[in-house]
Amino acid sequence: MNGLAQEPYFPPPGDEWETREPGEVGMDAGLLDEAVSFAIESETEASRDLEFNHHATFGRNEPLGDPVGAFKERGEPTGVVVRNGYIVAEWGEPHRVDQTFSVTKSFLSATVGLAFDEGRVADVDEPVGPSMAPVLPLAPECVHEPTMEARPFPSGPQVFEPFASEHNRRITWDHLLRQTSDWEGTLWCKPDWADRPSDDSRQWLDRERHEPGTVYEYNDVRVNLLALAALNAWRRPLPEVLREHLMVPIGASDTWRWLGYENSWVVLDGRKVESVSGGAHWGGGMFINAHDMARFGYLTLREGRWNDRQILSSEWMEKARTPGEVNPGYGHMNFFLNTGREAVPAAPEEAYFHAGAGVNIVYVDPVHDLVVVVRWIDGGSRNEFLAKVLEAVRDREG
C-alpha cells in the first residue's frame, strides 16, 4: 500500500509552511501529544557540549580520535511531524541550526545522485578509479594510499591517487554508497582502521582485505572518500552543488552549512577547495535546522520531486531504497531500510529513515504520507517514540 496524496501540498520557501490540526489529516491529537511529550522526556543523556561528548566517546575509544572539524553546543530536544505535507506538530527549537552527524551521509548520497542524473557518474556499478583525477592535497602528510612508498630524498608536492592499489581499483560507486568497499588507505589524517576499530590491534595494519562488495562496514573514512570522489565528479564544492540543485529548489533556509575538516583542503582547477565531511565523524558535516531536515525528508517521500520539478530522478530514488545484498537493512547511505520490519517493528516495511548520532532521525513513511524529524532523543527510545506517532495515525493499516 502507498498512501501518498495524488496532488500533494508542497510548502513554499521560508516560514510559510502551512499547519493543520492533527484531526484534519487523520491523526489523533491526544496520542500525538503523548508522542511529543515522550520525545521530550527521552532526551539523550549525552552532554550538550558536542565536542566534549566526542572526547568522551569516539575520541576516548578510538586511536587517532582527535577532532579535526568543528563542533557546537546543541539545543533542546526538537522535532517536526509532517503529514500529507502539512506540519501537524513541532517542539523544541525547530529553527535552531545544530549538527546532524550521519544524516549528512544522506545529503552526500544526494549529491552523487545529482551527478548520476547529469551523467557525471555514468554507472554506479563501474569502478570509481578510472574517472578519478589525481588529487593535490594541501596537507599531503594527511593522505596515504598503500602504493605510495617513502622516498629517501626530499621531493615537491605529491598527488594522491586513492584508487591506485590492486584492491582499491576494484571499488565501485555502489560499494562506497553501500559501505561495502573495504577501501584501504589514510584520508585527512585518519586511516581506514581508525574508525570503530577491531578490539584486536594486531588486525589494524595488515589484515586481509575483503573483496569489495562482500562485507558491510560503517566507516566514515570511506564516506569521506566518497565526498572527495563526488567533488572530483562535480569539480565544484559540494555545498554549492547541494544548494543550487537541491536546497534552493525545495525552499530550504539559508542557515545550513556543510563543513569539512581543517586538513581536508585540495587544489582544484587552480583554487583551494574544501572536501567536506561526509559523515561528520571527528567534527564538521551538516549543520542544519529541523525544518530543513523535514524538507529533505519530504523530498525523498515524494520520490525526488518538488512541485513540478524532478530534483532526484525516480531511477536514483529506487536505487537509494534498494536493499543491499550484504546488508538488506541499508540502501544508499544513509537510507536505513525497514526490511522485514526489523529496524522499526511498528512501522510498515516501506518506511525508511535517515539517521545520525545524537540521536538525529528523519523518518519517512510512504504508506502513511508521513515525515518525522526527531533530534536529541535517546537511541533506545527511538522505536517507542515512532510507534507512538504511528499509533496516532487513525487510518493506520497493518
C-alpha positions as CSV (number, residue, x, y, z in Angstrom):
1,M,0.0,0.0,0.0
2,N,1.2,3.5,-0.8
3,G,-0.8,6.3,0.9
4,L,0.8,9.3,-0.8
5,A,-1.6,12.0,-1.8
6,Q,-2.2,12.2,-5.5
7,E,-2.0,16.0,-5.6
8,P,0.4,16.8,-2.7
9,Y,1.0,20.0,-1.0
10,F,4.5,21.5,-1.2
11,P,5.5,24.2,1.3
12,P,6.7,27.5,-0.2
13,P,10.2,28.7,0.7
14,G,10.6,30.4,4.1
15,D,8.5,30.0,7.2
16,E,5.1,29.9,5.4
17,W,4.8,26.2,5.8
18,E,1.1,25.5,6.4
19,T,0.0,23.7,9.5
20,R,-3.0,21.5,10.1
21,E,-4.7,20.3,13.3
22,P,-4.0,16.5,13.6
23,G,-7.7,15.7,13.2
24,E,-7.7,17.4,9.8
25,V,-5.1,15.0,8.4
26,G,-6.4,11.8,10.1
27,M,-4.4,11.8,13.3
28,D,-5.4,11.7,16.9
29,A,-4.3,14.9,18.7
30,G,-4.1,13.4,22.1
31,L,-2.0,10.4,21.1
32,L,0.3,12.7,19.0
33,D,0.7,15.0,22.1
34,E,1.7,11.9,24.1
35,A,4.3,11.0,21.5
36,V,5.8,14.5,21.6
37,S,5.9,14.5,25.4
38,F,7.7,11.2,25.3
39,A,10.3,12.5,22.8
40,I,11.0,15.5,25.1
41,E,11.2,13.3,28.2
42,S,13.5,10.9,26.4
43,E,16.3,13.4,25.8
44,T,19.7,11.7,25.4
45,E,21.8,11.8,28.5
46,A,24.9,12.7,26.4
47,S,26.5,16.1,27.0
48,R,25.1,19.1,25.1
49,D,28.7,20.1,24.6
50,L,29.2,18.0,21.5
51,E,32.9,18.4,21.4
52,F,33.2,17.2,24.9
53,N,30.9,14.4,24.0
54,H,33.2,13.4,21.2
55,H,36.1,13.3,23.5
56,A,34.1,11.2,26.0
57,T,33.0,8.7,23.3
58,F,34.8,8.2,20.0
59,G,37.7,10.4,21.0
60,R,38.3,8.2,24.1
61,N,37.8,4.9,22.4
62,E,39.4,5.3,19.0
63,P,43.1,5.6,18.1
64,L,43.7,8.9,16.3
65,G,40.4,10.1,17.6
66,D,41.2,13.8,17.9
67,P,38.6,16.1,16.3
68,V,39.7,17.8,13.1
69,G,36.4,19.5,12.3
70,A,34.0,22.0,14.0
71,F,31.5,21.2,16.8
72,K,28.9,23.3,18.5
73,E,26.8,23.0,21.6
74,R,23.4,21.6,20.8
75,G,19.9,22.7,21.7
76,E,16.8,21.4,23.2
77,P,15.1,18.1,22.2
78,T,13.4,19.1,19.0
79,G,11.1,17.6,16.3
80,V,8.7,18.2,13.5
81,V,5.8,15.9,12.3
82,V,4.6,16.3,8.8
83,R,1.5,14.6,7.4
84,N,0.2,15.0,3.8
85,G,2.8,17.8,3.5
86,Y,1.5,19.8,6.4
87,I,3.1,20.4,9.8
88,V,0.9,18.9,12.5
89,A,3.3,19.1,15.4
90,E,6.6,20.7,16.3
91,W,8.5,21.1,19.5
92,G,11.8,22.4,20.9
93,E,13.8,24.7,18.6
94,P,12.9,23.7,15.0
95,H,14.7,26.7,13.6
96,R,17.9,26.2,15.5
97,V,20.9,25.1,13.5
98,D,22.6,22.1,15.0
99,Q,24.9,19.3,13.9
100,T,23.1,16.4,12.4
101,F,26.1,14.0,12.2
102,S,25.5,11.0,9.9
103,V,22.3,12.4,8.4
104,T,25.0,14.3,6.4
105,K,25.5,11.0,4.6
106,S,22.1,11.3,3.0
107,F,22.9,14.7,1.7
108,L,26.2,13.3,0.3
109,S,24.3,10.5,-1.3
110,A,22.0,13.1,-2.9
111,T,25.0,14.9,-4.5
112,V,26.1,11.6,-6.1
113,G,22.5,11.1,-7.2
114,L,22.5,14.5,-8.8
115,A,25.8,13.7,-10.6
116,F,24.3,10.4,-11.8
117,D,21.2,12.2,-13.2
118,E,23.5,14.6,-15.1
119,G,25.7,11.8,-16.4
120,R,28.7,12.9,-14.4
121,V,28.6,9.4,-12.8
122,A,27.7,7.2,-15.7
123,D,27.2,3.9,-13.9
124,V,27.3,3.2,-10.2
125,D,28.5,-0.3,-10.8
126,E,31.6,0.9,-12.6
127,P,34.9,1.4,-10.7
128,V,35.5,4.9,-9.4
129,G,39.2,5.0,-10.1
130,P,39.2,5.5,-13.9
131,S,37.2,8.7,-13.6
132,M,39.1,10.0,-10.6
133,A,41.8,12.6,-11.3
134,P,44.9,12.8,-9.2
135,V,44.3,14.8,-6.0
136,L,46.7,17.6,-4.9
137,P,46.1,17.9,-1.1
138,L,47.2,21.0,0.8
139,A,48.1,18.7,3.7
140,P,50.0,15.9,1.9
141,E,51.0,14.3,5.2
142,C,47.3,13.6,5.9
143,V,46.7,11.3,2.9
144,H,48.3,8.0,2.2
145,E,47.4,5.2,-0.3
146,P,49.1,1.8,0.0
147,T,51.1,2.1,-3.2
148,M,52.8,5.3,-2.0
149,E,56.3,4.5,-0.8
150,A,58.5,6.6,1.4
151,R,61.1,8.4,-0.7
152,P,64.7,8.6,0.5
153,F,65.1,12.2,-0.7
154,P,63.2,15.4,-0.4
155,S,60.6,16.0,-3.1
156,G,58.0,18.5,-4.2
157,P,54.2,18.3,-3.7
158,Q,52.9,14.8,-4.2
159,V,49.5,13.9,-5.7
160,F,47.2,11.4,-4.1
161,E,45.5,8.6,-6.1
162,P,43.1,6.9,-3.7
163,F,42.2,4.1,-6.1
164,A,45.6,3.1,-7.4
165,S,46.2,-0.1,-5.4
166,E,45.1,-3.5,-6.7
167,H,42.4,-3.7,-4.1
168,N,41.1,-0.2,-4.3
169,R,40.9,-0.1,-8.1
170,R,38.0,-2.6,-7.9
171,I,35.9,-0.3,-5.8
172,T,32.7,1.0,-7.5
173,W,30.4,3.9,-6.6
174,D,27.9,1.4,-5.4
175,H,30.4,-0.1,-3.0
176,L,31.1,3.3,-1.5
177,L,27.4,4.2,-1.3
178,R,26.5,0.9,0.4
179,Q,29.6,1.0,2.7
180,T,30.9,-2.3,1.3
181,S,34.2,-1.1,-0.3
182,D,36.7,-2.0,2.4
183,W,38.9,0.7,0.9
184,E,42.4,0.8,2.3
185,G,44.4,4.0,3.0
186,T,44.6,7.1,5.0
187,L,42.5,10.2,4.3
188,W,42.6,13.5,6.2
189,C,45.0,12.0,8.8
190,K,42.6,9.2,9.6
191,P,43.5,5.7,8.4
192,D,40.6,3.5,7.4
193,W,41.1,1.2,10.5
194,A,40.9,4.1,13.0
195,D,37.1,4.4,12.7
196,R,35.4,1.9,15.1
197,P,38.5,-0.4,15.0
198,S,38.7,-4.0,15.9
199,D,39.5,-4.8,19.5
200,D,42.4,-6.8,18.2
201,S,45.1,-4.1,17.3
202,R,47.1,-6.8,15.5
203,Q,44.5,-6.6,12.7
204,W,44.7,-2.8,12.2
205,L,47.6,-2.7,9.8
206,D,47.9,-5.9,7.9
207,R,44.6,-7.8,8.0
208,E,43.4,-9.5,4.8
209,R,41.1,-7.2,2.8
210,H,37.6,-8.3,1.9
211,E,36.7,-8.3,-1.8
212,P,34.7,-5.0,-2.5
213,G,31.0,-5.6,-2.2
214,T,31.2,-8.6,0.1
215,V,31.3,-7.1,3.6
216,Y,29.3,-4.2,5.1
217,E,31.2,-1.9,7.5
218,Y,30.0,1.5,8.7
219,N,33.2,3.6,8.2
220,D,33.4,7.4,7.9
221,V,36.9,7.4,6.4
222,R,35.4,5.7,3.4
223,V,32.4,8.1,3.5
224,N,34.8,11.0,3.3
225,L,36.4,9.3,0.4
226,L,33.0,9.3,-1.4
227,A,32.8,13.0,-0.7
228,L,36.2,13.5,-2.3
229,A,35.2,11.4,-5.3
230,A,31.9,13.4,-5.7
231,L,33.9,16.6,-5.5
232,N,36.0,15.3,-8.4
233,A,32.9,14.4,-10.4
234,W,31.4,17.9,-9.9
235,R,34.6,19.9,-10.0
236,R,32.8,22.2,-7.6
237,P,32.4,22.4,-3.8
238,L,29.7,20.1,-2.8
239,P,27.8,22.7,-0.7
240,E,27.5,24.8,-3.8
241,V,26.1,21.8,-5.7
242,L,23.7,20.9,-3.0
243,R,22.5,24.5,-2.6
244,E,21.9,25.1,-6.3
245,H,20.5,21.8,-7.3
246,L,18.5,20.7,-4.2
247,M,18.3,23.0,-1.2
248,V,17.1,26.2,-3.1
249,P,14.5,24.2,-5.2
250,I,13.0,22.7,-2.0
251,G,12.8,26.1,-0.3
252,A,15.3,25.4,2.4
253,S,16.6,28.2,4.5
254,D,20.0,29.9,4.1
255,T,21.1,28.9,7.5
256,W,22.5,25.4,6.9
257,R,26.2,24.9,6.4
258,W,28.2,21.8,5.2
259,L,31.7,21.8,6.7
260,G,34.8,19.7,6.3
261,Y,38.0,19.4,8.3
262,E,40.9,21.7,8.9
263,N,43.1,19.4,6.8
264,S,40.7,18.4,4.1
265,W,41.6,21.1,1.5
266,V,42.7,20.3,-2.0
267,V,43.7,22.3,-5.1
268,L,41.0,22.0,-7.7
269,D,41.2,23.9,-11.0
270,G,43.6,26.5,-9.6
271,R,41.7,27.2,-6.4
272,K,41.6,25.9,-2.8
273,V,38.5,23.9,-2.2
274,E,37.4,22.1,1.0
275,S,36.4,18.5,0.6
276,V,33.5,18.3,3.1
277,S,33.0,15.7,5.8
278,G,30.6,13.1,4.5
279,G,29.7,11.6,7.9
280,A,30.7,14.2,10.5
281,H,32.9,11.8,12.4
282,W,35.6,13.9,14.1
283,G,33.5,17.1,13.6
284,G,32.2,19.0,10.6
285,G,29.4,17.7,8.5
286,M,25.9,19.2,8.0
287,F,24.8,22.0,10.4
288,I,21.1,22.4,9.8
289,N,17.7,23.1,11.4
290,A,14.8,20.7,11.8
291,H,12.6,22.4,9.3
292,D,15.2,21.9,6.6
293,M,15.7,18.3,7.6
294,A,12.0,17.8,7.2
295,R,12.0,19.4,3.7
296,F,14.8,16.9,2.7
297,G,12.8,14.0,4.1
298,Y,9.7,15.2,2.3
299,L,11.6,15.4,-1.0
300,T,12.6,11.7,-0.6
301,L,9.0,10.9,0.4
302,R,7.8,12.5,-2.8
303,E,10.2,10.3,-4.9
304,G,12.6,13.1,-5.5
305,R,10.0,15.5,-6.9
306,W,9.2,19.0,-5.6
307,N,6.1,20.7,-7.2
308,D,6.6,20.1,-10.9
309,R,10.4,19.6,-10.8
310,Q,12.0,16.2,-10.6
311,I,15.1,17.0,-8.5
312,L,16.4,13.5,-8.0
313,S,15.3,11.0,-10.6
314,S,12.9,8.2,-9.8
315,E,15.6,5.9,-11.0
316,W,18.0,7.2,-8.4
317,M,15.4,7.1,-5.7
318,E,14.7,3.5,-6.5
319,K,18.4,2.7,-6.3
320,A,18.8,4.5,-3.0
321,R,16.0,2.5,-1.4
322,T,17.0,-0.9,-2.8
323,P,18.3,-3.2,-0.1
324,G,21.9,-4.1,-0.4
325,E,22.9,-7.7,-1.0
326,V,25.2,-7.7,2.0
327,N,23.1,-5.6,4.4
328,P,19.4,-5.8,3.4
329,G,18.7,-3.1,6.0
330,Y,20.8,-0.5,4.2
331,G,20.3,1.2,0.9
332,H,22.5,4.0,-0.4
333,M,23.9,5.9,2.5
334,N,22.2,6.9,4.7
335,F,18.9,5.2,3.8
336,F,18.2,2.8,6.7
337,L,15.5,0.4,5.4
338,N,12.8,-1.4,7.4
339,T,13.3,-4.7,5.6
340,G,11.3,-7.4,7.3
341,R,10.2,-4.7,9.7
342,E,13.3,-5.4,11.7
343,A,14.6,-1.8,12.3
344,V,11.2,-0.3,13.3
345,P,8.7,-3.1,14.0
346,A,5.8,-0.8,14.4
347,A,6.4,0.8,11.0
348,P,5.5,-0.6,7.6
349,E,8.2,-2.3,5.6
350,E,8.2,0.5,3.0
351,A,9.3,3.0,5.7
352,Y,12.9,4.1,5.9
353,F,14.9,6.7,7.9
354,H,17.9,8.9,7.6
355,A,19.9,8.5,10.8
356,G,22.7,10.1,12.7
357,A,24.2,10.3,16.1
358,G,22.6,12.4,18.7
359,V,20.2,10.8,18.0
360,N,19.0,12.6,14.8
361,I,16.3,10.9,12.8
362,V,14.4,11.8,9.7
363,Y,11.7,9.0,9.4
364,V,9.9,8.7,6.1
365,D,6.8,6.7,5.7
366,P,5.1,6.5,2.2
367,V,2.3,4.3,3.5
368,H,1.1,6.9,5.9
369,D,2.3,10.0,4.0
370,L,4.4,10.9,7.0
371,V,7.8,12.5,7.7
372,V,9.0,12.8,11.3
373,V,12.2,14.6,12.4
374,V,13.3,14.0,16.0
375,R,16.5,15.3,17.4
376,W,18.5,14.6,20.6
377,I,16.4,11.6,21.7
378,D,17.9,8.6,23.5
379,G,18.7,5.9,20.9
380,G,16.9,3.3,22.9
381,S,13.7,5.3,22.9
382,R,13.6,5.8,19.1
383,N,11.3,2.9,18.2
384,E,8.9,3.6,21.1
385,F,8.6,7.2,20.0
386,L,7.9,6.3,16.4
387,A,5.4,3.6,17.5
388,K,3.6,6.3,19.5
389,V,3.5,8.6,16.4
390,L,2.1,5.8,14.3
391,E,-0.5,5.0,16.9
392,A,-1.8,8.5,16.4
393,V,-2.5,7.8,12.7
394,R,-6.2,6.9,12.7
395,D,-6.2,5.3,9.3
396,R,-3.2,3.1,10.1
397,E,-3.3,-0.4,8.5
398,G,-1.3,-3.5,9.3
